[in-house]
Amino acid sequence: MAVEKLIVDHIDTWTTALQTRSTAGRGSSGKIDLYGIKKLRELILELAVRGKLVPQDPNDEPASELLKRIAAEKAELVKQGKIKKPKPLPEISEEEKPFELPVGWEWIQISEIGHDWGQKTPDEDFTYIDVGSINKEYGIIEEPSILSAKDAPSRARKIVQKGTVIYSTVRPYLLNIAIIESVFSPEPITSTAFAIIHPYSAMNANFIYYYLRSPVFINYVESCQTGVAYPAINDKQFFSGIIAVPPSSEQVRITKKIKELMSLCDQLEQHSLTSLDTHQQLVETLLTTLTDSQNADELAENWARISEHFDTLFTTEASIDALKQTILQLAVMGKLVPQDPNDEPASELLKRIAQEKVQLVKDGKIKKQKPLPPISDKEKPFELPIGWEWCRLGECINLISGQHLKPDEYEEDCHGEMLPYITGPAEFGLISPTYSKYTNEKRAIAAKGDILITCKGAGLGKLNVADTNIAISRQLMAINVISMNSEYLKIVLDSMYGYFQSKGVGIAIPGISREDVMEPLIMLPPFEEQKRIMENLYKLSFLIEDIKFRIKSAQQIQLHLADALTDAAIN
């Protein structure tokens, strides 16, 4: 099957096989890995280096003749003193050959397809090419540095010229590979982190570049690289790798076809990213109509419009996450469940909370807190549902600031009546904190059920719940909920994540203050409505998770289809 037909006939598979990334990128599509298009690019390179991308031409001069010309060119360069005479290489065994070659192709070691230009210590201004100089998407050099000899890094040693192929042997999975396409002035010198191939005249630099990026060579590198954090392959291992060499004319046809097909992949990729972003913007715009609804009738009308197209709107994890966030927002705005005029109003709840705080202070269980600033009418952004009240978050809680313990105040093994001690968000589990330190010190203690909020460093504003009494460090504060539904307050705090992020002060280790937690306004519903809200949220959360599971299952099917198509095309 021609590759163009393979792409067109299975366009849905290539464009809908998506994976969610662990880290976010720019835009809503930045969290999405276009797995299908990625596999298509790999397939194009795999077919290319196996001789299956373009048909062979029986009139082409075979690669065996090409190798003879390479040998003659190499002998002449040795004679001229431009390169050293290479040592004889062992014959490539059948076990080393990963697949059978087409007629007219040959296997040779990578050291045989080109040479280097030696090394030197810069003694004058030079053009320095480091990993940061590479545009790895296009395999070219962009904005290399011009350095003086005295500023030369110790790794600036390897000489290159126009036409040289460079391959970063440090963290090779990043595919920092490029062709030196320009004549640089002053003289270009690269880092010793690169393996250097200056192709002999019978070899096409673009074909070499694509071969080094192909799954065949990537698999070879992964089989012999060492190191975990910074895996690397040394020059000896790199040049011991083998390459399938086609006739010179076929190299040109292959590279031309690869460029055409990669350009098509670029178009598919851009179209997919644009579609994903447009889809997510539409979802978020329609969901905003729900939170902006002025009354129950308008809310029902806006929801009807969304539900009519539910199956086409909520098709990605990002859209489901947006729906979940909107439901939480509706909950804390009093728009998720109807108000019941028989509920005791929130004004009475606030009185009970205030009375309980007074008693807790009197009993010595909490400290008397500073008075909170009164709420002005200007601070109230809109009218509340009947029975609700505006209040400051600090009115409903007792806030405990964490304290760091000294190394001699905690131990790594628990014994006796020791409390767990948690130092920060890095130790948080998925449901409850995990513990690695224990202490007898009882200065900043969160009680079981208290809401923990990250107040310093990474994850600012993220929440967890203590599953036992626990000592907390300065990276955390504990929110002790008084006379209200703690699960409801947690969803209120969840909805305030953006607020806490915006309050972070500091660059290296941003932090929020006690005032940032105590003083923001929240909308307080009657206690009975809090319970009804949580009952509805549990039901809706179950449905949302079910939809999310179905989406993930469908995505897995698409991923398997992309893999199966790739395997079928190769084999």
Secondary structure as UniProt FT lines:
FT   HELIX           3..9
FT   HELIX           11..16
FT   STRAND          19..20
FT   HELIX           28..31
FT   STRAND          32..33
FT   HELIX           35..49
FT   TURN            50..51
FT   TURN            58..59
FT   HELIX           63..79
FT   TURN            80..81
FT   HELIX           94..96
FT   TURN            103..104
FT   STRAND          106..109
FT   HELIX           110..112
FT   STRAND          114..115
FT   STRAND          126..129
FT   HELIX           131..133
FT   STRAND          134..135
FT   TURN            136..139
FT   STRAND          140..141
FT   STRAND          145..147
FT   HELIX           149..151
FT   TURN            154..155
FT   STRAND          156..159
FT   TURN            162..163
FT   STRAND          165..168
FT   HELIX           172..174
FT   STRAND          177..179
FT   STRAND          188..191
FT   TURN            192..193
FT   STRAND          194..199
FT   TURN            201..202
FT   HELIX           205..213
FT   HELIX           215..224
FT   HELIX           235..240
FT   STRAND          242..245
FT   HELIX           248..291
FT   HELIX           296..308
FT   HELIX           310..313
FT   HELIX           317..332
FT   TURN            333..334
FT   TURN            341..342
FT   HELIX           346..362
FT   TURN            363..364
FT   HELIX           377..379
FT   TURN            386..387
FT   STRAND          389..392
FT   HELIX           393..395
FT   STRAND          397..401
FT   HELIX           407..409
FT   STRAND          410..411
FT   TURN            416..417
FT   STRAND          419..422
FT   HELIX           425..427
FT   STRAND          437..439
FT   STRAND          445..446
FT   TURN            448..449
FT   STRAND          451..454
FT   TURN            458..461
FT   STRAND          463..465
FT   STRAND          470..472
FT   TURN            474..475
FT   STRAND          476..481
FT   HELIX           486..495
FT   HELIX           497..502
FT   HELIX           514..518
FT   STRAND          521..524
FT   HELIX           527..570
//
